[in-house]
Amino acid sequence: MTDYPLEPDAEEMRAIAGRAVDFVVGFISSLPDAPHVDLDALDDALARVRSDAPEMGTAFEELIAQVALGARKAFNPAGPGYMAFIPGGGLFTAAVADFLSLSVNRFVNLWNAAPVFAAMEADVIRWLCGMFDYPEHARGILTSGGSMSNLSAIVTARAAKLGEEFADGCIYVTEQTHASVAKAAGIAGFPLRALRKVPVSDELRMVPEALQRLVKEDRDAGRKPFLVVASAGTTNTGAIDPLATVADISETHGLWLHADAAYGGFFALTERGRARLAGIDRADSITLDPHKTLFLPYGTGVLLVRDGEKLRQAHRAKGDYLQDLSPEGDIPNFTDYSPELSRDFRGLRVWLPLNLHGIEAFRTALNEKLDLTRLLYEALKREPGFDVPWEPELTVVPFRYVPKSGDADAFNRRLLERINASQRIFLSSTLLNGAFWLRACIVSHRTHRDRVEEAVTIITDAARALDAS
């Protein structure tokens, strides 16, 4: 023990870190058999961890027991049977990267404060820009997730297309656009009327002809169309808007095209995904979520912008207290492209796993998810009574069961409860065309064929039993 309690000595550091690693290894090893949600006796669990601020320290063993309790009393998106919402897997190697980056605690948002680390993060952005054939002058930022990426995209489009007179600006979305876009538009200063909803097809994709018609109507009415948000993988069904056609319309009308590819973008690493995302390379900006389909921990998002200078102009601010630091050269000052000045070194949690495992490992995992989704879709499609109308473009399968009698929505609500009670798989629900649908999303790097085949059995057995009761 040192004389300074905030600075443990080498032996103490090894003991604390070793105990933490033991916990993590045990946690990950238990995932195949762990329940996918455990909120039983939640009041008791909360009572164990909530307290006044401690005047004196607590033993690490007691604290890690509380961490273990928190990990247990929760949804468990790290597990192989978690197919709800869009799971975040959480690669162990990314957690190691965070341990390293937080331990050395370097500041990367101004490049010459940590040039090597800033170069690593710049390389990550360059690699991601290359995925979409963006030009040399493209730039990007790592964010906390798709919500913040979409916010910065809207701010960039607003600055590039409208300047400071943006009260009559129009943003084109659909009913399937992620809710973060509407939230971001409000934060960026746009009233609700600025969001113009473009109708969708039976496949729940944006209808280009309707977009063109709506843009013309708004322009004729004196409003200022400036931004189209196209989905490259919706949360509800995984649908991909017709990106190439929407890009044609955007170019014709001088609109900024933003592709929200938070969920679907990394499927561009696969041949099938690249074909389905055709036209995304023409977007002015792209949102990605490595904490979805790159299997990284929550808190990892990306915004890429084709013309990096426009991203910079929308976010740059000066402070006299920064005059001692160098302007950017080959390595950007990320703060000039982002709302943030101080932040953690997010780049390492992307850089280290990509370098350690190689792109091919991620491509193989993504191809496996596409194959598993097809397996689930075809298995349910073959089963009498199941309605599975949307062929998956990515890895979401919405479905419902049509009972012999009674209210179908009420039946499917009970079906979801019964499926999730198995504790082997965990699904979520949504509303589509006003009806209640179950949905399975296969994204976790820990989900493999055995669990999907088990899911088919659990789902079909639950539906049959419920329909017979």
C-alpha positions as CSV (number, residue, x, y, z in Angstrom):
1,M,0.0,0.0,0.0
2,T,1.4,3.4,-1.0
3,D,1.0,6.6,1.1
4,Y,-1.5,7.8,-1.6
5,P,-4.7,5.7,-1.7
6,L,-5.6,6.9,-5.2
7,E,-2.3,5.4,-6.5
8,P,-2.1,1.7,-5.9
9,D,1.3,0.1,-6.1
10,A,2.3,-2.5,-8.6
11,E,1.2,-5.5,-6.5
12,E,-2.2,-3.9,-5.8
13,M,-2.7,-3.1,-9.5
14,R,-2.0,-6.7,-10.5
15,A,-4.4,-8.0,-7.8
16,I,-7.2,-5.7,-8.8
17,A,-6.8,-6.2,-12.5
18,G,-6.4,-10.0,-12.0
19,R,-9.6,-10.2,-10.0
20,A,-11.4,-8.1,-12.7
21,V,-10.1,-10.5,-15.4
22,D,-11.2,-13.5,-13.5
23,F,-14.7,-12.0,-13.3
24,V,-14.8,-11.2,-17.0
25,V,-13.6,-14.7,-18.0
26,G,-16.1,-16.3,-15.8
27,F,-18.9,-14.0,-17.1
28,I,-18.1,-14.7,-20.8
29,S,-17.7,-18.5,-20.1
30,S,-21.2,-18.6,-18.5
31,L,-23.0,-16.9,-21.4
32,P,-24.1,-20.0,-23.3
33,D,-26.2,-21.1,-20.4
34,A,-27.0,-17.7,-18.8
35,P,-30.6,-16.3,-18.9
36,H,-31.2,-13.6,-21.4
37,V,-33.1,-11.5,-19.0
38,D,-33.2,-11.6,-15.2
39,L,-35.1,-8.9,-13.4
40,D,-36.5,-11.0,-10.6
41,A,-36.2,-9.6,-7.1
42,L,-35.0,-6.3,-8.6
43,D,-36.0,-4.2,-5.6
44,D,-33.6,-6.3,-3.4
45,A,-30.8,-6.0,-6.0
46,L,-31.3,-2.2,-6.2
47,A,-31.3,-2.0,-2.4
48,R,-27.9,-3.7,-2.3
49,V,-26.2,-1.2,-4.5
50,R,-27.8,2.1,-3.7
51,S,-26.3,4.1,-0.9
52,D,-25.0,7.4,0.2
53,A,-21.6,8.5,-1.0
54,P,-19.0,6.5,1.0
55,E,-16.7,8.5,3.2
56,M,-14.2,5.6,3.4
57,G,-13.2,3.0,0.8
58,T,-14.7,-0.5,0.3
59,A,-12.9,-3.7,-0.4
60,F,-12.6,-4.4,-4.2
61,E,-14.0,-7.9,-3.7
62,E,-17.3,-6.4,-2.3
63,L,-17.4,-3.9,-5.2
64,I,-16.9,-6.5,-7.9
65,A,-19.7,-8.5,-6.3
66,Q,-22.0,-5.5,-6.9
67,V,-20.8,-5.3,-10.5
68,A,-21.6,-9.0,-11.0
69,L,-25.1,-8.3,-9.6
70,G,-25.6,-5.5,-12.0
71,A,-24.5,-7.7,-14.9
72,R,-26.9,-10.4,-13.8
73,K,-29.9,-8.3,-13.1
74,A,-30.4,-7.0,-16.7
75,F,-31.1,-7.9,-20.3
76,N,-28.1,-9.9,-21.5
77,P,-27.3,-8.8,-25.1
78,A,-23.9,-10.5,-24.9
79,G,-25.5,-13.9,-24.9
80,P,-25.9,-16.2,-28.0
81,G,-29.7,-16.4,-27.7
82,Y,-30.3,-12.6,-27.5
83,M,-32.1,-11.7,-30.7
84,A,-34.1,-8.7,-29.5
85,F,-33.7,-5.2,-30.8
86,I,-30.3,-5.0,-32.4
87,P,-27.9,-6.8,-30.1
88,G,-24.4,-5.4,-29.2
89,G,-22.0,-8.3,-28.7
90,G,-19.0,-6.7,-27.0
91,L,-15.8,-8.3,-28.2
92,F,-13.4,-9.2,-25.4
93,T,-10.5,-7.7,-27.4
94,A,-12.3,-4.4,-27.6
95,A,-12.7,-4.4,-23.8
96,V,-9.0,-5.0,-23.5
97,A,-8.4,-2.0,-25.9
98,D,-10.5,0.2,-23.6
99,F,-8.6,-1.0,-20.5
100,L,-5.3,0.0,-22.3
101,S,-6.6,3.4,-23.6
102,L,-8.2,4.4,-20.3
103,S,-5.1,3.4,-18.4
104,V,-2.7,5.5,-20.4
105,N,-5.3,8.2,-20.6
106,R,-4.1,10.1,-23.7
107,F,-5.9,13.0,-25.3
108,V,-6.4,12.4,-29.0
109,N,-8.8,15.1,-30.2
110,L,-5.9,17.4,-30.9
111,W,-3.4,15.4,-32.9
112,N,-0.1,16.6,-31.5
113,A,-1.2,15.8,-27.9
114,A,-0.9,12.1,-28.8
115,P,0.3,11.9,-32.4
116,V,0.6,8.1,-32.7
117,F,-2.8,7.4,-31.1
118,A,-4.4,10.2,-33.3
119,A,-2.8,8.5,-36.3
120,M,-4.3,5.2,-35.3
121,E,-7.8,6.8,-35.1
122,A,-7.3,8.6,-38.4
123,D,-6.4,5.2,-40.0
124,V,-9.6,3.7,-38.7
125,I,-11.6,6.6,-40.3
126,R,-9.6,6.2,-43.5
127,W,-10.3,2.4,-43.6
128,L,-14.0,3.0,-43.1
129,C,-14.1,5.7,-45.8
130,G,-12.4,3.2,-48.1
131,M,-15.2,0.7,-47.5
132,F,-17.5,3.0,-49.3
133,D,-15.1,4.3,-51.9
134,Y,-15.0,7.7,-50.4
135,P,-12.4,10.1,-51.8
136,E,-9.1,11.1,-50.2
137,H,-10.5,14.3,-48.8
138,A,-13.4,12.5,-46.9
139,R,-13.3,12.8,-43.1
140,G,-15.1,11.3,-40.2
141,I,-15.4,11.0,-36.5
142,L,-15.9,8.3,-33.9
143,T,-19.0,9.1,-31.7
144,S,-20.8,7.5,-28.9
145,G,-23.3,5.9,-31.3
146,G,-25.7,6.4,-34.2
147,S,-27.8,9.0,-32.4
148,M,-24.8,11.4,-32.1
149,S,-23.7,10.5,-35.6
150,N,-27.1,11.4,-37.0
151,L,-27.1,14.7,-35.1
152,S,-23.7,15.7,-36.5
153,A,-24.9,14.7,-40.0
154,I,-27.9,16.9,-39.8
155,V,-25.9,19.8,-38.5
156,T,-23.4,19.4,-41.3
157,A,-26.1,19.2,-43.9
158,R,-27.8,22.3,-42.4
159,A,-24.6,24.3,-42.6
160,A,-23.7,23.1,-46.1
161,K,-27.2,23.6,-47.7
162,L,-29.0,26.3,-45.6
163,G,-26.4,28.3,-43.7
164,E,-28.0,30.3,-40.8
165,E,-31.4,30.7,-42.4
166,F,-32.8,27.3,-41.9
167,A,-36.2,27.8,-40.4
168,D,-38.0,26.6,-43.5
169,G,-35.7,23.6,-44.1
170,C,-37.3,20.2,-45.0
171,I,-35.9,16.8,-44.0
172,Y,-37.2,13.8,-45.8
173,V,-37.7,10.6,-43.9
174,T,-40.1,7.6,-43.8
175,E,-42.2,6.0,-41.0
176,Q,-39.4,3.4,-40.8
177,T,-36.6,6.0,-40.2
178,H,-34.8,5.5,-36.8
179,A,-36.3,7.7,-34.1
180,S,-32.9,9.2,-33.4
181,V,-33.3,11.2,-36.6
182,A,-36.4,13.1,-35.4
183,K,-34.7,13.7,-32.0
184,A,-31.6,15.0,-33.7
185,A,-33.6,17.3,-36.0
186,G,-35.2,18.8,-32.9
187,I,-31.9,19.3,-31.2
188,A,-30.5,20.9,-34.3
189,G,-33.3,23.5,-34.2
190,F,-35.8,22.2,-36.6
191,P,-39.5,22.1,-35.7
192,L,-41.6,18.9,-36.2
193,R,-43.1,20.3,-39.4
194,A,-39.6,20.1,-41.0
195,L,-39.8,16.3,-41.0
196,R,-41.5,15.3,-44.2
197,K,-42.6,11.7,-44.3
198,V,-42.2,9.9,-47.6
199,P,-44.5,6.9,-48.1
200,V,-43.0,3.4,-48.1
201,S,-43.7,0.5,-50.4
202,D,-45.1,-2.9,-49.4
203,E,-41.5,-3.9,-48.6
204,L,-41.3,-0.9,-46.2
205,R,-38.8,0.9,-48.3
206,M,-38.9,4.6,-49.3
207,V,-40.9,5.2,-52.6
208,P,-38.6,7.4,-54.8
209,E,-41.5,8.8,-56.9
210,A,-43.2,10.0,-53.7
211,L,-39.9,11.6,-52.5
212,Q,-39.6,13.4,-55.8
213,R,-43.2,14.6,-55.7
214,L,-42.9,15.8,-52.1
215,V,-39.7,17.7,-52.8
216,K,-41.3,19.5,-55.7
217,E,-44.4,20.4,-53.6
218,D,-42.3,21.8,-50.8
219,R,-40.2,23.9,-53.1
220,D,-43.2,25.2,-55.0
221,A,-44.7,26.2,-51.5
222,G,-41.6,28.2,-50.7
223,R,-40.0,25.8,-48.3
224,K,-36.4,24.7,-48.5
225,P,-35.8,21.0,-49.1
226,F,-32.2,20.2,-48.2
227,L,-31.8,16.7,-46.6
228,V,-32.9,13.2,-47.4
229,V,-32.2,10.5,-44.7
230,A,-32.2,7.1,-46.4
231,S,-32.1,3.9,-44.3
232,A,-29.5,1.3,-45.0
233,G,-31.1,-1.3,-42.8
234,T,-34.1,-0.3,-40.7
235,T,-34.4,-1.5,-37.1
236,N,-37.9,-2.9,-37.7
237,T,-37.3,-5.2,-40.6
238,G,-33.8,-4.6,-41.9
239,A,-35.2,-3.0,-45.1
240,I,-32.8,-1.0,-47.3
241,D,-34.1,2.1,-49.1
242,P,-33.4,2.2,-52.9
243,L,-30.2,4.1,-52.3
244,A,-29.1,4.5,-55.9
245,T,-32.4,6.0,-57.0
246,V,-32.7,8.2,-54.0
247,A,-29.1,9.4,-54.8
248,D,-30.3,10.3,-58.3
249,I,-33.1,12.4,-56.9
250,S,-30.9,14.0,-54.3
251,E,-28.4,15.1,-57.0
252,T,-31.2,16.3,-59.3
253,H,-32.6,18.5,-56.6
254,G,-29.4,19.6,-54.9
255,L,-30.2,17.7,-51.6
256,W,-27.8,16.3,-49.1
257,L,-28.2,12.5,-48.9
258,H,-27.5,11.0,-45.5
259,A,-27.4,7.2,-45.3
260,D,-28.3,5.9,-41.8
261,A,-26.3,2.6,-42.0
262,A,-25.9,2.3,-38.3
263,Y,-27.1,-1.3,-38.4
264,G,-26.5,-2.3,-42.0
265,G,-23.4,-0.5,-43.1
266,F,-20.8,-3.1,-42.1
267,F,-22.5,-5.7,-44.3
268,A,-20.7,-3.9,-47.1
269,L,-17.7,-6.1,-46.1
270,T,-19.6,-9.0,-47.6
271,E,-20.4,-9.6,-51.3
272,R,-24.2,-9.9,-50.6
273,G,-24.2,-6.9,-48.4
274,R,-22.3,-4.7,-50.8
275,A,-24.8,-5.6,-53.6
276,R,-27.8,-4.8,-51.4
277,L,-26.2,-1.5,-50.4
278,A,-25.6,-0.4,-54.0
279,G,-25.6,3.4,-54.2
280,I,-24.5,4.0,-50.6
281,D,-21.1,5.3,-51.9
282,R,-23.0,8.3,-53.4
283,A,-24.3,9.5,-50.0
284,D,-22.9,12.7,-48.7
285,S,-22.6,11.2,-45.3
286,I,-23.0,7.8,-43.6
287,T,-23.7,6.8,-40.1
288,L,-22.2,3.5,-38.8
289,D,-22.5,1.7,-35.5
290,P,-19.5,-0.6,-34.8
291,H,-21.3,-1.5,-31.6
292,K,-23.8,-3.3,-33.8
293,T,-22.4,-5.2,-36.8
294,L,-18.7,-4.9,-35.9
295,F,-19.5,-6.5,-32.5
296,L,-17.9,-3.8,-30.5
297,P,-19.0,-2.5,-27.0
298,Y,-21.8,0.0,-26.7
299,G,-20.6,3.6,-27.1
300,T,-18.9,3.2,-30.5
301,G,-20.4,5.1,-33.5
302,V,-19.1,6.6,-36.7
303,L,-20.0,9.5,-39.0
304,L,-18.3,9.6,-42.4
305,V,-18.6,12.7,-44.7
306,R,-17.7,12.6,-48.3
307,D,-16.4,16.2,-48.3
308,G,-14.5,16.5,-45.1
309,E,-14.2,20.2,-45.2
310,K,-18.0,20.5,-44.8
311,L,-17.9,18.5,-41.7
312,R,-15.1,20.7,-40.4
313,Q,-16.9,24.0,-41.2
314,A,-20.0,22.8,-39.4
315,H,-18.2,22.0,-36.2
316,R,-15.0,24.0,-35.8
317,A,-14.6,26.5,-33.0
318,K,-11.7,28.5,-31.7
319,G,-10.4,28.9,-28.2
320,D,-7.5,31.1,-27.2
321,Y,-6.4,28.5,-24.6
322,L,-5.6,26.1,-27.5
323,Q,-3.1,28.4,-29.3
324,D,-0.1,26.4,-28.1
325,L,-1.2,23.4,-30.1
326,S,-0.4,22.8,-33.8
327,P,-2.9,23.0,-36.6
328,E,-3.7,19.8,-38.4
329,G,-1.5,18.3,-41.1
330,D,-1.8,14.7,-42.3
331,I,-3.5,13.8,-39.0
332,P,-6.7,15.8,-38.3
333,N,-7.6,17.6,-35.2
334,F,-10.8,15.6,-34.5
335,T,-12.3,18.3,-32.3
336,D,-12.6,20.5,-35.5
337,Y,-14.9,17.9,-37.0
338,S,-16.9,17.0,-33.9
339,P,-19.1,18.6,-31.1
340,E,-16.6,17.2,-28.6
341,L,-13.3,18.5,-27.3
342,S,-12.5,16.1,-24.4
343,R,-13.4,12.5,-24.9
344,D,-12.0,9.0,-24.5
345,F,-9.8,7.5,-27.1
346,R,-12.4,5.5,-29.0
347,G,-10.2,4.6,-31.9
348,L,-8.3,1.9,-30.0
349,R,-11.4,-0.2,-29.4
350,V,-11.8,-0.3,-33.2
351,W,-8.1,-0.4,-34.2
352,L,-7.0,-3.2,-31.9
353,P,-9.7,-5.8,-32.8
354,L,-9.4,-5.0,-36.5
355,N,-5.6,-5.5,-36.4
356,L,-5.6,-8.4,-34.1
357,H,-8.3,-10.5,-35.9
358,G,-8.1,-9.1,-39.4
359,I,-11.0,-8.0,-41.6
360,E,-11.6,-11.5,-42.9
361,A,-12.7,-12.6,-39.4
362,F,-15.4,-9.9,-39.3
363,R,-16.4,-10.7,-42.9
364,T,-16.8,-14.4,-42.0
365,A,-18.9,-13.5,-38.9
366,L,-21.2,-11.2,-40.9
367,N,-21.7,-13.9,-43.7
368,E,-22.6,-16.4,-41.0
369,K,-25.3,-14.0,-39.6
370,L,-26.7,-13.6,-43.1
371,D,-26.8,-17.4,-43.5
372,L,-28.4,-17.9,-40.1
373,T,-31.1,-15.3,-40.8
374,R,-31.9,-17.1,-44.0
375,L,-32.2,-20.4,-42.1
376,L,-34.6,-18.9,-39.6
377,Y,-36.7,-17.2,-42.3
378,E,-37.1,-20.3,-44.4
379,A,-37.8,-22.5,-41.4
380,L,-40.6,-20.3,-40.2
381,K,-41.9,-19.7,-43.7
382,R,-42.4,-23.5,-44.1
383,E,-44.4,-23.8,-40.9
384,P,-48.2,-23.6,-41.3
385,G,-49.8,-20.7,-39.4
386,F,-46.8,-18.4,-39.5
387,D,-46.9,-15.2,-41.4
388,V,-43.4,-14.2,-42.6
389,P,-44.0,-11.8,-45.4
390,W,-40.7,-9.9,-45.7
391,E,-37.7,-11.7,-47.2
392,P,-34.7,-10.5,-45.1
393,E,-32.2,-8.2,-46.7
394,L,-30.0,-8.2,-43.7
395,T,-30.5,-10.1,-40.4
396,V,-34.0,-9.2,-39.1
397,V,-36.9,-11.6,-39.4
398,P,-40.3,-10.1,-38.5
399,F,-43.0,-12.7,-38.1
400,R,-46.4,-13.5,-36.4
401,Y,-48.6,-16.5,-36.0
402,V,-52.2,-16.5,-37.2
403,P,-54.2,-18.4,-34.6
404,K,-57.3,-20.5,-35.4
405,S,-59.5,-18.0,-33.6
406,G,-59.4,-14.9,-31.4
407,D,-57.4,-11.6,-31.5
408,A,-54.1,-12.2,-33.4
409,D,-52.3,-9.3,-31.7
410,A,-53.2,-10.5,-28.3
411,F,-52.2,-14.0,-29.3
412,N,-48.8,-12.9,-30.5
413,R,-48.2,-10.8,-27.3
414,R,-48.7,-14.0,-25.3
415,L,-46.5,-15.9,-27.8
416,L,-43.6,-13.5,-27.2
417,E,-43.9,-13.9,-23.5
418,R,-43.9,-17.7,-23.9
419,I,-40.9,-17.7,-26.2
420,N,-38.9,-15.4,-23.9
421,A,-39.8,-17.5,-20.8
422,S,-37.7,-20.2,-22.3
423,Q,-34.6,-18.2,-21.3
424,R,-32.8,-19.8,-24.2
425,I,-33.7,-17.1,-26.7
426,F,-35.0,-13.5,-26.3
427,L,-37.0,-11.7,-29.0
428,S,-38.6,-8.3,-29.1
429,S,-41.7,-6.9,-30.9
430,T,-42.7,-4.0,-33.0
431,L,-45.7,-2.5,-34.8
432,L,-46.0,-2.7,-38.5
433,N,-48.9,-1.3,-40.4
434,G,-50.7,-1.1,-37.0
435,A,-50.3,-4.8,-36.2
436,F,-48.2,-6.5,-33.5
437,W,-45.2,-8.4,-34.9
438,L,-42.4,-10.4,-33.3
439,R,-38.9,-9.9,-34.6
440,A,-35.7,-11.8,-34.4
441,C,-32.4,-10.0,-35.1
442,I,-29.3,-12.2,-35.5
443,V,-26.3,-10.1,-35.0
444,S,-24.2,-11.4,-32.0
445,H,-20.9,-12.9,-32.8
446,R,-21.8,-15.5,-30.3
447,T,-24.9,-16.7,-32.1
448,H,-24.4,-19.8,-34.2
449,R,-26.4,-22.4,-36.0
450,D,-27.2,-24.5,-32.9
451,R,-28.9,-21.6,-31.2
452,V,-30.9,-20.6,-34.3
453,E,-32.1,-24.2,-34.8
454,E,-33.1,-24.3,-31.1
455,A,-34.9,-20.9,-31.7
456,V,-37.0,-22.5,-34.5
457,T,-38.0,-25.3,-32.2
458,I,-38.9,-23.0,-29.3
459,I,-40.9,-20.6,-31.5
460,T,-42.9,-23.3,-33.3
461,D,-43.5,-25.4,-30.2
462,A,-44.7,-22.3,-28.3
463,A,-47.1,-21.3,-31.1
464,R,-48.6,-24.7,-31.4
465,A,-49.1,-25.1,-27.7
466,L,-50.6,-21.7,-27.3
467,D,-53.0,-22.2,-30.3
468,A,-54.1,-25.5,-28.9
469,S,-54.9,-24.1,-25.4
